[in-house]
Amino acid sequence: MNLSKDTLYCRSQLGFGVYQLKECYEQVYTALLSGIRLIDSAISYRNERECERAIQDFCTNHPYVKRDEITLVTKIPDSLQGFDRTWKAVFQSLRRVDRPSLDMVLIHSPKWPERRTESWRALVKLKEEGFIQEIGVSNYNIHHLEEIAASKLPLPAVNQIELSTFNSRQEIQKYCSAHGIALMAFSPLTTGQRLDDNRLLDLAAKYKRTPSQILLRYCLERNISPIFKSEKLDHIVENANCKDFQMNSKDLAWMATWDEGFISKPSWNPIILP
């Protein structure tokens, strides 16, 4: 499925994530002030309302930025999968953000084979009826995406997976590119676990940037939307500055060889589920 021309989500867009940031108003506002227009939340994060409040206040204070230029992502958790539960969950989210439609809704993981197709069917219907602007999935591997295709339902607009230069998931990238599915990358900064890699430090020194900015820039150059998280406002501003420089093709090709299948949290890796 190709992304529509008027979709709220654009490829290669830097995003700010709010996982484990229940009190996230100031962080979201700072991200928006820094030019970020993609905010990644979820029902299980319990901060959809806080995110929307920051977005609304930002748009009020900066009227040159329209609300429909900003995408607030939310996700259906495993516990709410299935057609009826997903349908109900979407309307609960609508009440929390007090809007007529949600910008983007993803299925959080493919944990329940018997429920995930029905959850997807519900999202497709809700999009058709105008309650959601765009729909997608998270933590879906190729066989999960092929299951959707086999069901004769539209493919997702977006697949959000853990992805970084240390875990490039080339096969999923190729599949999504071939089928018009945009990629979002969570944990593109490896939750800080690879920021001291000597190769990364060398590139950071070369471009006079931070290691985090190099990792985020790598994703953007690959037409992947990286979602980073930080509680510190200065780090949010600093990371947002990854948008104003470019890396040469030789260095990008070198980074592509760093893949080591790195997973930041092996205990939660639903992409390997059947």
Phi, psi and omega in degrees: 000124178278146177292138179290157182297328184261015180299147179286339183264133177245143178297155176054050179245130179289136181235157177244128182258150185238025176300131180064019176243074183298317174265089191239010185305308185295322180293316179295317180298318179295320177299315179295320179297333180273003176099000179283138183233014179230116180244124187254110179238190178194156177303318183289345178283339179060040179219021178302314182298318180296320178296313181295324179298317178296319179297313181297316179296321178298315180294325177295318182279343180227073188297349176286346176258117181274150182302324183283002173271353183246136179250120172256115180269137168229170187220144176275117182287166179305321185292344183246020179281158188112153188302304185294318181293319178295316179302313180296319181299320179298317180289331173293320176295321177300320178292322181295320181269351177055053178225157180286340178210155176267146182292308183207134178234131178244152165281124192293325177200162180269035189300320188252098180305324183281349182246333190294325178293322178291325174298317180294321178299320179295317180296321177300314180295318180295324175293317179300326182272001173087010180274345176225139180277320180212149184230153180196193183226170178220141179064029179266129174270179183300317183293332175290320179292322178293331176297320177295315180300320180293335179281357180068018175267158178300145176287157179296152172283331188221144168233118179260120183223163172288127185203136176203177177297339178269358178205080192276343178046058186301320182294319177294320178302315182295318181296313182296320178298318181293336184249015175069027179260119179285148181252133167251143181246117170265157186054043178292344179263012177058029185047034177081000188280346179237015183290345179261013177299130185299324179295319179294318179297324178297316179292321178300318178293321181297315184267000182057048180228171176276158175304322179297318180296324178295316181295319179293319180296323178303314179297314182299320179294338179264013182060037176243138179269108179277137178250112179252160179229142173201140174278335186275125185296322180293328177290325177298312180297316180299313180295325179297337180285003175290350183279346189254027172211165179231156177250149181283161186296328180296316180291323177295319178295323178296315179299328180294345179269000184275359185303126178227016180065031185294131175239124186289329182222083184303334181289345177227090182224068188295349180296342180270358182293152179291000000 
